[in-house]
Amino acid sequence: MSDGEPGRSSFVLVARKGGFGLPTSCPSCLPVYLYLRFANTAFDLLYDVTNPDSDHVPYFEYGYYVAFNNEKGGVIETLKQEGIVDLDPKASSSYFPEWLSTKALINSWLAEALDYELWVASDRNIAHKIYFSELPWLLAKILYEKQSQTVKRRLGITTLNASEREEEIYRNATLAYEALSLRLGNQSFFFDERFMLVAYRPTSADALFLGHALFALHALPDTSVLQINFLKHDNLVQYADNLKRQFLDGDASSSSIGKSHSDPSTSTPRKKASHWSSKPKPKPKERKTEEEKTFRRRAKYFLGAQLVAVLVFLSLFGGAEGADDLQGGEEGDFSYED
């Protein structure tokens, strides 16, 4: 990565801010960061502090185009489709089925368990540090509750089945750790040179799991059931510690300093790629004082928009709550759309 000011590299990763000793503390952003580091790709790291609850973060900027997390299968898939960074096997390779099943296991059972820990099982302090620390307390609390209800809906958690779903989520995560521990063995990565037709290297499965592992080890509290289950597998813990030292701790000299990011970065125009979303041509950079003024104005607009969203949310929440009371008081999901 570039060690200078943002804009020196043609690639920019925009993520949520760092914390817990990690370059970005967002569990969705960290795997993308690690994937780029695995590929030894030079990029600038910027922090988006104006979209705390948006699912388009992280996003990857290339010239005047951008790959959002909620489009085209995510940032990593877009990087692969466009031929920018591709560490993964082709469908014709002999170990493609094993790689695909490993990646699916991480994206399903472990992702569900992490969401459950972050938005349901733990208090709101961790999520607040990652997503809402720049917001007023009341707004942060409301947005947390909104996201918590969204996660419960996605995981199929209701008042009647909460304990059963919790047990199932943790049981699946435990099985996933056991399977991944066996898959890894004493290798440095999940798929070593015996399966690779090219040079020894990690894949996106390693980026996804390492992001999960580092978040579980460093961001979740010691009382976390997920962390406790993870620590039972010494080879997984050693894997996470070794790669953290190799790709994060021991490379401070080449790491970009994350900075607040509110405007698309300016760089040399590129030929438009079919899987990228176009952005309007950015204006030339002005003096730093003008940029600060612009950021303050946008922050005011953002807070105003969030306030309107909160009022709409409260009105819809009240309506849904009243409807539940008429049906006998049984707790249900919110009726609003995200």
Secondary structure, DSSP 8 states (H G I E B T S, - for coil): ---SSTTSSSEEEEE---BTTBS---TTHHHHHHHHHHTT---EEEE--S-TT-TT-SEEEETTEEEETTSTT-HHHHHHHTTS---S--TTSTTHHHHHHHHHHIIIIIHHHHHHIIIIIS-THHHIIIIITTS-HHHHHHHHHHHHHHHHHHHT--TTTHHHHHHHHHHHHHHHHHHHHHHHTT-SSSS-TTT-SSSS---HHHHHHHHHHHHHHHTS-TT-HHHHHHTT-HHHHHHHHHHHHHHTGGGGGG----EE--S----------TTSEE---------HHHHHHHHHHHHHHHHHHHHHHHHHHHHHHHHHHHHHHHTTS---------
